[in-house]
Amino acid sequence: MKKFDYLKPHTLEEALSLLSQYGDKARLIAGGTDAIVMNKQKKISPDVLISLQGIQGLDQIESNGTFKIGALVTHRTIEQSERIKKRFPLLAEASSVLGSVQIRNVATLGGNLCTASPSAETAPSLLVYEAEVLLVSRMEERRLSLPSFFLGPGETALDKKEILKEIILPSPPPNSLGAYLKLGRRKSVDLSVVNVAVLLTLDPKTGICERARIALGAVAPTPLRAKETEKILEGNLLDERLIIRAGDWAKQECSPITDIRGSAEYRREMVAVLVAKAIKQSVKLPRK
Ligand SMILES: Cc1cc2nc3c(=O)[nH]c(=O)nc-3n(C[C@H](O)[C@H](O)[C@H](O)COP(=O)(O)OP(=O)(O)OC[C@H]3O[C@@H](n4cnc5c(N)ncnc54)[C@H](O)[C@@H]3O)c2cc1C
């Protein structure tokens, strides 16, 4: 690995000023579970690593009013947070199956999003919760929806002089139920072959699905919402036939590739299976 300087600013302002000073020669680092691997594999070769670990406040969860998760909050904190488990259980579930405990102890939510892997564990859950990211630079702050943040594999809307400060989560409507499902080649410490999040809002009297949010990961250049499939569910009772149809529809909404983890055809079929399974799990229908 190429030698680099390691800088540890104590404030966001200091970090932003270092980013401006070093420009292309610098790289931010949070938990380092992606950045160090990329460095070793020579996918990046910065002269300077700017650690965000010393910046106070970036590792906080705020739940008074708008729910905000600091970019430096680790997956271990998320999976154990009672506030997140209660209000955003799909995110807690996603963080709890990322890597191993050792990885989750250091890896951060912000790092997971900024790496912009199509299979990013937390992306489908954050997409169904309609989360936004707050990006800050020395000049301005901007809030982006996740679909506008993810541009392609390894590519985000982050400017070189920006830092992801926090993830903002609006409250889901009352009576919302959901599930996050990950298919990996083995049960733990593996990236997703396909991952799916489903969030449904049902009318408590009629059981009719008022609102559906479905997101898919590892089956397109970026994690994505399956919006046509959502429309199929909305306004309807979720019976077995409709659920199977929704799964079949979802597989038309993705564009998977073949790689070492699975073929495009397999991934497409698994989207249908996982979407149907996640809908059933959300509404607690028995599985067939
Ligand atoms: C053994 C192992 C298993 C893994 N398993 C999984 C898995 O199951 N699922 C999965 O999705 N991922 C997995 N990962 C990948 C990784 O752990 C996660 O993506 C993690 O969340 C990255 O967070 P980090 O804090 O370590 O990021 P870092 O490695 O510190 O940073 C990642 C990237 O984001 C940038 N960055 C980080 N924070 C910010 C910020 N606040 N603002 C701007 N840019 C920023 C960095 O410059 C870098 O480019 C695994 C990694 C390993 C090594």
The ligand as an SDF file (V2000), in Angstrom:
LIG
                    3D

 53 58  0  0  0  0  0  0  0  0999 V2000
  -15.1820   -8.1700    5.7330 C   0  0  0  0  0  0  0  0  0  0  0  0
  -16.1280   -7.1270    5.2140 C   0  0  0  0  0  0  0  0  0  0  0  0
  -17.4730   -7.4320    5.1140 C   0  0  0  0  0  0  0  0  0  0  0  0
  -18.3640   -6.4930    4.6100 C   0  0  0  0  0  0  0  0  0  0  0  0
  -19.6820   -6.8170    4.5000 N   0  0  0  0  0  0  0  0  0  0  0  0
  -20.5530   -5.9240    3.9760 C   0  0  0  0  0  0  0  0  0  0  0  0
  -21.9260   -6.2730    3.8280 C   0  0  0  0  0  0  0  0  0  0  0  0
  -22.3640   -7.3670    4.1830 O   0  0  0  0  0  0  0  0  0  0  0  0
  -22.7490   -5.3370    3.2710 N   0  0  0  0  0  0  0  0  0  0  0  0
  -22.2960   -4.1060    2.8600 C   0  0  0  0  0  0  0  0  0  0  0  0
  -23.0900   -3.2880    2.3650 O   0  0  0  0  0  0  0  0  0  0  0  0
  -21.0070   -3.7530    3.0200 N   0  0  0  0  0  0  0  0  0  0  0  0
  -20.1190   -4.6180    3.5520 C   0  0  0  0  0  0  0  0  0  0  0  0
  -18.8120   -4.2650    3.6970 N   0  0  0  0  0  0  0  0  0  0  0  0
  -18.3730   -2.9410    3.2510 C   0  0  0  0  0  0  0  0  0  0  0  0
  -18.2580   -1.8820    4.3670 C   0  0  0  0  0  0  0  0  0  0  0  0
  -18.0260   -2.4680    5.6330 O   0  0  0  0  0  0  0  0  0  0  0  0
  -19.4920   -0.9690    4.4660 C   0  0  0  0  0  0  0  0  0  0  0  0
  -19.7620   -0.3900    3.2200 O   0  0  0  0  0  0  0  0  0  0  0  0
  -19.2940    0.1180    5.5290 C   0  0  0  0  0  0  0  0  0  0  0  0
  -20.5240    0.6630    5.9110 O   0  0  0  0  0  0  0  0  0  0  0  0
  -18.3630    1.2440    5.0810 C   0  0  0  0  0  0  0  0  0  0  0  0
  -18.2700    2.1630    6.1560 O   0  0  0  0  0  0  0  0  0  0  0  0
  -16.8720    2.7510    6.6450 P   0  0  0  0  0  0  0  0  0  0  0  0
  -17.1530    3.6870    7.7480 O   0  0  0  0  0  0  0  0  0  0  0  0
  -15.9130    1.6590    6.9410 O   0  0  0  0  0  0  0  0  0  0  0  0
  -16.4300    3.5450    5.3420 O   0  0  0  0  0  0  0  0  0  0  0  0
  -14.9280    3.9660    4.8400 P   0  0  0  0  0  0  0  0  0  0  0  0
  -14.2410    2.7490    4.4090 O   0  0  0  0  0  0  0  0  0  0  0  0
  -14.2690    4.7670    5.9130 O   0  0  0  0  0  0  0  0  0  0  0  0
  -15.3180    4.8980    3.6710 O   0  0  0  0  0  0  0  0  0  0  0  0
  -15.9510    4.3810    2.5190 C   0  0  0  0  0  0  0  0  0  0  0  0
  -16.0070    5.4630    1.4390 C   0  0  0  0  0  0  0  0  0  0  0  0
  -16.8930    6.5030    1.8020 O   0  0  0  0  0  0  0  0  0  0  0  0
  -16.2160    7.7630    1.9200 C   0  0  0  0  0  0  0  0  0  0  0  0
  -16.7830    8.3710    3.1230 N   0  0  0  0  0  0  0  0  0  0  0  0
  -16.9430    7.7580    4.3340 C   0  0  0  0  0  0  0  0  0  0  0  0
  -17.6220    8.5760    5.1580 N   0  0  0  0  0  0  0  0  0  0  0  0
  -17.8890    9.7020    4.4670 C   0  0  0  0  0  0  0  0  0  0  0  0
  -18.5830   10.9060    4.7840 C   0  0  0  0  0  0  0  0  0  0  0  0
  -19.1700   11.1070    5.9650 N   0  0  0  0  0  0  0  0  0  0  0  0
  -18.6740   11.8720    3.8300 N   0  0  0  0  0  0  0  0  0  0  0  0
  -18.1180   11.6740    2.6020 C   0  0  0  0  0  0  0  0  0  0  0  0
  -17.4620   10.5590    2.2440 N   0  0  0  0  0  0  0  0  0  0  0  0
  -17.3560    9.5890    3.1640 C   0  0  0  0  0  0  0  0  0  0  0  0
  -14.7230    7.4220    1.9990 C   0  0  0  0  0  0  0  0  0  0  0  0
  -13.9400    8.4510    1.4250 O   0  0  0  0  0  0  0  0  0  0  0  0
  -14.6580    6.1520    1.1670 C   0  0  0  0  0  0  0  0  0  0  0  0
  -14.6150    6.4660   -0.1870 O   0  0  0  0  0  0  0  0  0  0  0  0
  -17.8940   -5.2010    4.2070 C   0  0  0  0  0  0  0  0  0  0  0  0
  -16.5290   -4.8830    4.3290 C   0  0  0  0  0  0  0  0  0  0  0  0
  -15.6520   -5.8290    4.8130 C   0  0  0  0  0  0  0  0  0  0  0  0
  -14.2000   -5.4790    4.9360 C   0  0  0  0  0  0  0  0  0  0  0  0
  1  2  1  0
  2  3  1  0
  2 52  2  0
  3  4  2  0
  4  5  1  0
  4 50  1  0
  5  6  2  0
  6  7  1  0
  6 13  1  0
  7  8  2  0
  7  9  1  0
  9 10  1  0
 10 11  2  0
 10 12  1  0
 12 13  2  0
 13 14  1  0
 14 15  1  0
 14 50  1  0
 15 16  1  0
 16 17  1  0
 16 18  1  0
 18 19  1  0
 18 20  1  0
 20 21  1  0
 20 22  1  0
 22 23  1  0
 23 24  1  0
 24 25  2  0
 24 26  1  0
 24 27  1  0
 27 28  1  0
 28 29  2  0
 28 30  1  0
 28 31  1  0
 31 32  1  0
 32 33  1  0
 33 34  1  0
 33 48  1  0
 34 35  1  0
 35 36  1  0
 35 46  1  0
 36 37  1  0
 36 45  1  0
 37 38  2  0
 38 39  1  0
 39 40  1  0
 39 45  2  0
 40 41  1  0
 40 42  2  0
 42 43  1  0
 43 44  2  0
 44 45  1  0
 46 47  1  0
 46 48  1  0
 48 49  1  0
 50 51  2  0
 51 52  1  0
 52 53  1  0
M  END
$$$$
